[in-house]
Amino acid sequence: MDAETLGTALRRWRDRLSPLDVGLPARARRRAAGLRREELADLAGLSVDYVVRLEQGRATSPSAQVVGTLTRALQLNPDERDHAYRLAGLLPPLDGTISSHVPAGVQRMVARLGDLPIGVFAADWTLLQWTPPWAALLGDPGARAHDDRNLVRSVFLGGDRQLTSWPVRRGRDELERALVADLRAALVTYPRDRGLSALVGELRTRSTEFAALWEEGCVCHHVSARKTIQHPVVGEVTCDCDVLTVPGSDVRLVVYSAAAGSPDEEKLEFLRVTGGREVSGPGAAAPSTPAPVPPATS
């Protein structure tokens, strides 16, 4: 028997994953029950050509970041994730370090709630996954470097480290204190995580606000908050923002929503249908306040 490779494992895991589990519509006349290469590439933020080369064994040295994003896209369990790292010639994540693993059940839940703007964050508040409405509401994080997907950097350093593409007005005091408290707790849980230690050191050096809260030893929990996004297409959108934790896992879900039938919900629906882009052409509705919602045809 031929030895298993990363490519053969990726094909097997791809074939077993239902499109419905990742929020894709079930279409007739699919030649295979599982995901297509194009769909896996889109979920993982990789090119189709690179996924093909990985499966064919022509790309043999993927980075840990690439393997991590593939294991999340394929909804692998922790043992399968570690197996994927070893097949790639890499060490699996060590105990005492922050994991980028998102449990399959959480991914299925996010897929089924895919009409809402949802971001999935690791224990250090690095954005791991997001729904299309999240990108439409806040700006697509896909083009950002890994370090620039960290919410704590965005809040305390701002500037070109912003996680959102346009202004978000929020209750900063409560959020800042809760984020600092989260990182303090994470250092206790993940004492061997060099990236986390480096993040805390960077923020204590570069942000006087973070340093003051850190020295204060603040303890604070996340609370529901109302945030207003100044969107370039639909103008102001005011949403409720909730942080949900997952028992047995340190991932956090940040969910934006608006009351049913409200002008803000109409704007969210407009952004979901259009992907956050302006609609032009005969009969196109101008995204004014409130924005008329086009029929949901996609």
C-alpha positions in Angstrom: 0.0 0.0 0.0 1.1 3.5 -0.8 2.0 5.6 2.3 -0.6 8.3 3.1 0.4 11.8 2.2 -1.0 15.2 3.1 -2.6 15.3 -0.4 -4.4 12.0 0.0 -5.6 13.0 3.4 -6.9 16.3 2.2 -8.8 14.6 -0.6 -10.4 12.1 1.8 -11.4 14.8 4.3 -12.7 17.0 1.5 -14.8 14.2 0.1 -16.5 13.4 3.4 -17.6 17.1 4.2 -21.1 18.1 3.2 -21.5 21.5 1.5 -24.4 22.1 3.9 -22.0 21.9 6.9 -20.0 24.8 5.6 -23.0 26.9 4.6 -23.1 26.2 0.9 -26.3 25.4 -0.9 -27.0 21.7 -1.8 -27.1 21.8 -5.6 -28.2 19.0 -7.8 -25.9 17.2 -10.3 -22.8 17.3 -8.1 -20.4 14.6 -9.3 -19.2 14.1 -5.7 -21.0 14.4 -2.4 -18.2 16.3 -0.7 -16.6 19.7 -1.3 -15.1 20.7 -4.6 -11.5 21.9 -4.7 -12.8 25.4 -5.5 -15.0 25.4 -2.5 -12.2 24.3 -0.2 -9.9 26.9 -1.6 -12.5 29.6 -1.0 -13.1 28.5 2.6 -9.4 28.4 3.4 -8.5 31.6 1.6 -6.1 29.8 -0.7 -5.8 29.7 -4.5 -7.4 26.7 -6.3 -4.1 26.0 -8.0 -2.3 25.7 -4.6 -5.0 23.3 -3.3 -4.6 21.2 -6.5 -0.8 21.2 -6.0 -1.1 20.1 -2.4 -3.5 17.3 -3.2 -1.2 16.1 -6.1 1.9 16.2 -3.9 3.5 19.0 -6.0 3.5 21.5 -3.1 5.3 19.7 -0.2 6.1 22.4 2.3 3.0 24.3 3.4 3.4 26.6 6.3 1.8 26.0 9.7 -0.6 28.9 9.0 -1.8 27.2 5.7 -2.2 23.8 7.4 -4.1 25.5 10.2 -6.6 27.2 7.9 -7.1 24.0 5.9 -7.8 22.0 9.1 -10.4 24.6 10.1 -12.0 24.6 6.6 -12.2 20.8 6.7 -13.6 20.8 10.2 -11.1 18.3 11.5 -11.1 17.1 15.1 -8.0 17.7 17.2 -6.5 14.3 16.4 -7.0 14.7 12.7 -5.6 18.2 12.9 -2.4 17.0 14.6 -2.2 14.2 11.9 -2.4 16.9 9.2 0.5 18.8 10.7 2.7 15.7 10.9 1.9 14.8 7.3 3.1 18.3 6.3 6.3 17.7 8.2 5.3 20.1 11.0 5.0 19.8 14.8 1.3 19.9 15.9 0.4 22.8 18.3 1.9 22.3 21.7 0.0 22.0 24.9 0.0 25.4 26.7 -0.3 27.3 23.4 -3.3 29.0 21.9 -5.1 26.8 19.4 -6.6 28.0 16.2 -8.9 24.9 16.1 -12.6 25.6 15.8 -14.8 22.6 16.8 -16.8 21.2 13.9 -20.0 21.7 15.8 -19.2 25.4 16.2 -18.5 25.6 12.4 -21.8 24.0 11.6 -23.6 26.3 13.9 -21.9 29.4 12.3 -22.8 28.0 8.8 -26.4 27.7 9.7 -26.4 31.2 11.1 -24.7 32.5 8.0 -27.2 35.3 7.4 -25.8 37.1 10.4 -22.4 38.9 10.6 -20.4 36.5 12.8 -16.7 36.4 13.6 -14.9 33.5 15.3 -11.9 34.5 17.4 -9.1 32.6 19.2 -8.2 33.1 22.8 -5.9 36.0 21.9 -8.6 37.7 19.9 -7.2 36.8 16.5 -10.0 36.5 13.9 -10.1 32.9 12.6 -13.3 32.7 10.5 -16.1 35.0 9.5 -19.3 34.8 7.6 -19.9 36.7 4.3 -22.2 39.2 6.1 -19.4 40.0 8.5 -17.2 41.0 5.6 -20.0 43.0 4.0 -20.7 44.9 7.2 -17.2 45.5 8.5 -14.9 45.0 5.5 -13.3 41.8 4.2 -10.5 40.7 6.5 -9.2 38.3 3.9 -6.6 40.7 2.5 -5.2 41.5 5.9 -2.0 40.0 7.3 -2.5 37.5 10.1 -1.3 39.9 12.8 -3.7 42.6 11.5 -6.6 40.3 12.2 -6.2 40.7 15.9 -9.0 42.7 17.6 -6.8 43.8 20.6 -4.2 45.4 18.2 -7.1 47.0 16.3 -8.6 48.6 19.5 -5.4 49.8 21.2 -3.2 50.6 18.2 -5.7 51.6 15.6 -4.3 53.2 12.4 -3.3 50.7 9.8 -3.9 47.9 12.4 -7.6 48.4 12.3 -9.6 45.2 11.9 -12.6 47.0 10.4 -12.5 48.9 7.1 -14.6 51.8 8.3 -15.4 53.5 11.6 -17.2 51.6 14.4 -18.5 53.6 17.3 -18.5 51.5 20.5 -18.4 51.6 24.2 -14.7 51.7 24.3 -14.1 51.7 28.0 -16.0 48.4 28.7 -14.5 46.7 25.6 -10.9 47.8 26.4 -11.1 46.5 30.0 -12.7 43.2 28.9 -10.0 42.6 26.3 -7.1 43.3 28.7 -8.7 40.9 31.2 -9.0 38.3 28.5 -5.3 38.5 27.6 -4.4 38.3 31.3 -6.4 35.1 31.7 -5.0 33.7 28.5 -1.4 34.1 29.8 -2.3 31.9 32.7 -4.0 29.3 30.5 -1.3 29.3 27.7 2.0 30.0 29.5 4.0 28.5 26.6 2.5 30.6 23.9 5.3 32.9 22.6 2.9 34.8 20.3 0.6 35.7 23.1 3.6 36.9 25.3 4.9 38.9 22.4 1.4 40.5 21.8 1.1 41.6 25.4 4.7 42.9 25.4 4.0 44.9 22.2 0.8 46.4 23.5 2.3 47.4 26.9 5.1 49.1 25.0 3.1 50.9 22.3 -0.2 51.7 24.1 -0.3 53.8 27.2 -4.0 52.9 27.6 -3.3 49.1 27.5 -0.3 49.5 29.8 -2.4 51.4 32.4 -5.1 48.8 32.4 -2.6 46.0 32.5 -0.9 47.4 35.6 -4.3 48.0 37.2 -5.0 44.3 37.0 -8.5 44.8 35.8 -11.0 42.0 35.8 -14.0 42.5 33.5 -16.4 40.5 31.5 -17.8 41.2 28.0 -21.3 42.6 28.0 -23.8 43.1 25.2 -23.3 46.5 23.5 -24.8 48.6 20.8 -22.4 49.6 18.0 -22.8 51.9 15.1 -20.9 51.2 11.9 -20.4 54.0 9.4 -20.8 52.0 6.2 -19.8 53.6 2.9 -22.8 52.1 1.1 -25.7 52.2 3.5 -24.6 54.9 6.0 -25.0 54.3 9.7 -26.0 50.8 10.8 -26.7 50.3 14.5 -26.5 46.7 15.8 -26.5 44.8 19.0 -23.1 43.1 19.4 -22.9 40.0 21.6 -19.9 37.8 22.6 -20.7 34.1 22.9 -18.3 31.6 24.5 -18.1 27.9 23.7 -17.9 25.5 26.7 -14.8 23.3 26.5 -13.2 25.7 23.9 -11.6 29.1 24.1 -13.0 30.3 20.8 -15.4 33.3 21.0 -18.2 34.2 18.6 -18.9 37.9 18.0 -22.4 38.3 16.6 -24.0 41.4 15.1 -27.8 41.6 14.8 -30.6 44.1 14.6 -34.3 44.0 15.6 -36.6 42.3 13.1 -38.3 44.8 10.9 -36.1 47.7 11.9 -34.4 50.0 9.3 -31.1 48.6 10.6 -32.1 45.0 9.9 -33.1 46.1 6.4 -29.6 47.6 5.9 -28.0 44.3 7.1 -30.1 42.4 4.7 -29.2 44.7 1.9 -25.5 44.2 2.7 -25.9 40.5 2.9 -27.6 40.3 -0.5 -25.2 42.7 -2.3 -22.1 41.6 -0.5 -21.6 45.2 0.7 -21.3 46.6 -2.8 -23.2 49.4 -4.4 -26.0 48.3 -6.7 -26.3 50.1 -10.0 -28.3 49.8 -13.1 -31.9 50.1 -14.1 -34.2 49.7 -11.1 -31.4 49.6 -8.6 -32.3 51.0 -5.2 -30.1 53.7 -3.8 -28.7 52.7 -0.4 -30.1 55.6 1.5 -31.5 55.7 5.0 -33.3 53.3 5.4 -32.0 51.2 2.5 -34.6 49.4 0.4 -33.9 45.7 0.5 -33.6 43.9 -2.9 -35.2 40.5 -3.2 -33.0 37.7 -1.7 -32.2 35.8 -4.9 -28.9 34.4 -3.9 
